[in-house]
Amino acid sequence: MTGSSISSEASVRHDGVPEQRRANELSAAAEARRCLADVRAVTERLGQAVGKLDDERMHQPSRLPGWSRAHVVSHIARNADGFVNLLMWARTGVEHPMYLSTADRDAAIEEGADRLAQVVQEDLRAASDRFAAASDRLSDSQWAATVAGRASMVFPAANIPSMRLFELWVHMVDLDVSVGFADIPDEQVEGLLATAVSRLVGRPDGPSVHLRVTLPDGAERVWDLVGGADGDVHQVSGEAAQVIAWLTGRGDGAELDGDVPVLPAWG
């Protein structure tokens, strides 16, 4: 009994938090803060690109059907505000949905798309600043808090920086401002791939794919996308940038090797 008591006490901090839980919180918080440094760098790059758009270019078509560049920039800004809501949820423990509704989110994007370029640019800058400030307020334990995004998807708050980074890169490509997936820094590629894959794993409307990806340093990573659209397992391989384009619906996969299937709509 004495040995058991000593073992139990040794695994618990004086503040009552088990050591393993505390270690997990520290690890998640450290990774979230490391990713936030990448978010800041990409946000700055995005801001510079958007800052060069005058009214004419801002309202020209983006790579997304039916959306101008102003639509895309407004979407990026509203995504930042949505994540701010989730960060507030993690910090306070009081539920704050990412968006009041899909209709409200879509209406805000449409409203933003009609504004002058300078206003769109300032909106992006302000929303990005709000995201940065909200991120800086979270403690180690708050990064481990569970929140829910769109479609009731549940995840720890520590995932938010990588999700924001993914949004920034994908939609910067959508802006059609001479930025492509090949411009992603090598150290960010694997994380972005994992995020893209996670959106397609287990989708009943998607195919099953055995995916082999070559990273910029020559290393390979393998994922299995188990879908329910057919009984076949498609063997697909390729370079990381081309795979990300295909997974996100920004490429048709023509540059990939293997039996490349059509993926369900991104969303």
VOGU-3710 file (C-alpha; in Angstrom, 3 decimals, decimal comma):
1> mtgssissea> 0,000/0,000/0,000  2,810/2,356/0,865  4,555/1,759/-2,467  1,298/2,283/-4,327  0,688/5,541/-2,478  4,169/6,850/-3,234  3,806/5,917/-6,926  0,441/7,658/-7,147  1,683/10,808/-5,444  4,775/10,918/-7,634
11> svrhdgvpeq> 2,638/11,086/-10,772  0,613/14,071/-9,571  1,795/17,668/-9,330  1,086/19,693/-6,217  -1,569/21,602/-8,169  -3,448/18,338/-8,704  -2,681/17,998/-12,423  -1,261/14,573/-13,385  2,285/14,816/-14,714  1,471/13,057/-17,991
21> rranelsaaa> -1,465/15,358/-18,642  0,713/18,360/-17,885  3,400/17,056/-20,252  0,816/16,601/-22,988  -0,477/20,143/-22,454  3,028/21,574/-22,657  3,756/19,643/-25,853  0,497/20,728/-27,517  1,001/24,350/-26,463  4,602/24,376/-27,694
31> earrcladvr> 3,568/22,997/-31,089  0,700/25,495/-31,353  3,022/28,412/-30,598  5,636/27,140/-33,044  2,979/26,983/-35,755  1,824/30,496/-34,861  5,239/31,761/-35,946  4,566/30,253/-39,382  1,091/31,796/-39,387  2,569/35,234/-38,712
41> avterlgqav> 5,073/34,860/-41,559  2,470/33,695/-44,082  0,013/36,364/-42,913  2,651/38,991/-43,637  3,267/37,525/-47,085  -0,460/37,473/-47,783  -0,821/41,065/-46,592  1,918/42,205/-48,949  0,255/40,452/-51,906  -3,205/41,805/-51,075
51> gklddermhq> -1,780/45,278/-50,483  -0,699/45,437/-54,126  -4,239/44,921/-55,419  -5,966/48,074/-56,596  -9,727/48,289/-56,986  -9,703/46,817/-60,473  -7,504/43,828/-59,633  -9,230/43,245/-56,292  -12,564/42,719/-58,028  -11,269/40,556/-60,860
61> psrlpgwsra> -12,044/36,809/-60,774  -10,013/34,604/-58,475  -9,285/30,945/-59,173  -12,454/30,003/-57,303  -15,505/29,861/-59,595  -17,885/32,725/-58,935  -15,584/34,504/-56,506  -13,541/37,636/-57,062  -10,293/38,248/-55,215  -12,299/40,429/-52,836
71> hvvshiarna> -14,485/37,419/-52,001  -11,397/35,359/-51,197  -9,805/38,038/-49,023  -13,082/38,594/-47,174  -13,339/34,839/-46,602  -9,813/34,755/-45,149  -10,736/37,602/-42,797  -13,963/35,938/-41,651  -12,077/32,677/-41,120  -9,729/34,545/-38,769
81> dgfvnllmwa> -12,709/35,895/-36,824  -14,237/32,421/-36,697  -11,063/31,059/-35,143  -11,048/33,963/-32,677  -14,446/32,716/-31,471  -13,010/29,241/-30,930  -9,965/30,627/-29,131  -12,303/32,561/-26,813  -14,191/29,310/-26,194  -10,925/27,570/-25,272
91> rtgvehpmyl> -9,854/30,421/-22,989  -13,134/30,962/-21,136  -14,819/27,572/-21,299  -17,951/29,290/-22,616  -19,122/27,955/-25,970  -18,565/30,390/-28,849  -19,446/28,831/-32,225  -17,108/29,561/-35,090  -19,975/31,116/-37,067  -23,550/31,879/-36,055
101> stadrdaaie> -24,644/30,019/-39,181  -23,417/29,194/-42,657  -25,857/31,762/-44,031  -24,405/34,513/-41,829  -20,864/33,548/-42,825  -21,749/33,601/-46,548  -23,572/36,936/-46,211  -20,538/38,502/-44,496  -18,283/37,363/-47,332  -20,651/38,751/-49,971
111> egadrlaqvv> -20,880/42,055/-48,136  -17,097/42,290/-47,887  -16,626/41,534/-51,565  -18,458/44,721/-52,596  -16,109/47,084/-50,779  -13,215/49,182/-52,046  -9,832/47,497/-52,162  -8,478/49,614/-49,314  -11,367/48,609/-47,054  -10,915/44,925/-47,928
121> qedlraasdr> -7,202/45,220/-47,149  -7,835/46,928/-43,811  -10,431/44,305/-42,899  -7,913/41,522/-43,500  -5,268/43,290/-41,445  -7,641/43,913/-38,531  -8,971/40,343/-38,518  -5,436/38,950/-38,635  -4,469/41,155/-35,689  -7,471/39,918/-33,718
131> faaasdrlsd> -6,447/36,325/-34,371  -2,874/37,013/-33,251  -4,041/38,741/-30,054  -6,493/35,959/-29,181  -3,808/33,314/-29,754  -1,347/35,076/-27,470  -3,833/34,999/-24,578  -4,095/31,202/-24,288  -2,297/29,380/-21,477  -0,768/25,922/-21,859
141> sqwaatvagr> -3,850/24,168/-20,468  -6,229/26,265/-22,584  -4,525/25,110/-25,776  -5,608/21,585/-24,748  -9,285/22,594/-24,463  -11,720/20,946/-26,870  -13,752/23,090/-29,272  -16,016/22,382/-32,227  -15,786/23,870/-35,697  -18,099/23,736/-38,663
151> asmvfpaani> -20,152/20,555/-39,092  -19,623/19,915/-35,352  -16,065/18,735/-35,974  -14,411/18,429/-32,534  -10,700/19,097/-32,004  -8,274/20,587/-29,464  -7,621/24,317/-29,658  -3,961/23,464/-30,312  -5,012/22,450/-33,837  -6,227/25,962/-34,676
161> psmrlfelwv> -2,829/27,434/-35,727  -2,211/24,634/-38,241  -5,773/24,980/-39,539  -5,265/28,725/-39,993  -1,945/28,136/-41,746  -3,677/25,763/-44,156  -6,406/28,314/-44,902  -3,828/31,017/-45,571  -1,837/28,971/-48,082  -4,793/27,480/-49,948
171> hmvdldvsvg> -6,572/30,800/-50,367  -3,410/32,716/-51,208  -3,127/30,317/-54,151  -6,791/31,013/-54,956  -6,039/34,732/-55,214  -4,015/34,081/-58,393  -1,206/36,439/-57,375  1,735/34,338/-58,620  1,803/32,077/-55,532  1,539/28,313/-55,844
181> fadipdeqve> 1,767/25,284/-53,590  5,379/24,844/-54,674  6,121/28,057/-52,737  5,266/26,443/-49,391  8,424/26,278/-47,225  9,764/22,750/-46,931  9,255/22,617/-43,165  5,531/23,374/-43,516  4,697/20,899/-46,270  4,113/17,744/-44,233
191> gllatavsrl> 1,768/19,466/-41,798  -0,271/20,967/-44,638  -0,467/17,560/-46,304  -1,748/16,000/-43,105  -4,419/18,684/-42,809  -5,532/18,156/-46,412  -5,656/14,386/-45,963  -7,666/14,675/-42,746  -10,468/16,420/-44,645  -10,872/13,432/-46,978
201> vgrpdgpsvh> -10,310/10,395/-44,766  -13,458/8,371/-44,254  -15,720/10,447/-46,497  -18,550/8,166/-47,659  -18,737/10,068/-50,958  -15,014/9,690/-51,635  -12,883/6,932/-53,137  -10,428/4,774/-51,225  -6,867/5,848/-52,020  -3,456/4,518/-51,021
211> lrvtlpdgae> -1,467/7,741/-51,277  2,325/7,900/-51,389  3,819/11,394/-51,256  7,391/12,529/-51,831  8,355/15,423/-49,567  10,772/18,170/-50,660  13,697/16,456/-48,881  13,054/13,181/-50,725  11,407/11,403/-47,795  8,128/9,627/-48,406
221> rvwdlvggad> 4,925/9,605/-46,425  1,978/7,260/-46,922  -1,689/7,786/-46,129  -4,778/5,661/-46,672  -7,922/7,539/-47,569  -10,673/5,030/-46,864  -13,839/6,141/-48,601  -17,102/4,538/-49,538  -17,712/5,619/-53,126  -16,531/2,358/-54,681
231> gdvhqvsgea> -14,859/-0,915/-53,774  -11,517/-0,192/-55,427  -8,355/1,098/-53,752  -6,647/3,585/-56,039  -2,846/3,681/-55,948  -1,680/7,295/-56,264  1,762/8,855/-55,822  3,436/12,172/-56,518  5,298/15,230/-55,331  3,947/17,050/-52,299
241> aqviawltgr> 2,922/20,326/-53,967  1,025/18,510/-56,720  -0,682/16,248/-54,209  -1,857/19,196/-52,103  -3,283/20,841/-55,226  -5,182/17,651/-56,080  -6,445/16,989/-52,552  -7,783/20,535/-52,214  -9,484/20,536/-55,610  -6,979/23,039/-57,001
251> gdgaeldgdv> -5,550/20,531/-59,473  -6,902/17,591/-61,466  -4,080/15,237/-60,519  -2,807/14,945/-64,089  0,794/15,269/-62,853  0,391/12,438/-60,346  1,201/8,785/-60,969  -1,217/5,892/-60,732  -4,948/5,428/-60,976  -5,954/8,963/-59,977
261> pvlpawg> -9,668/9,158/-59,099  -11,943/12,164/-59,026  -12,283/13,428/-55,456  -15,476/14,807/-53,900  -15,926/18,553/-53,823  -13,696/20,315/-51,317  -15,537/21,728/-48,376
//
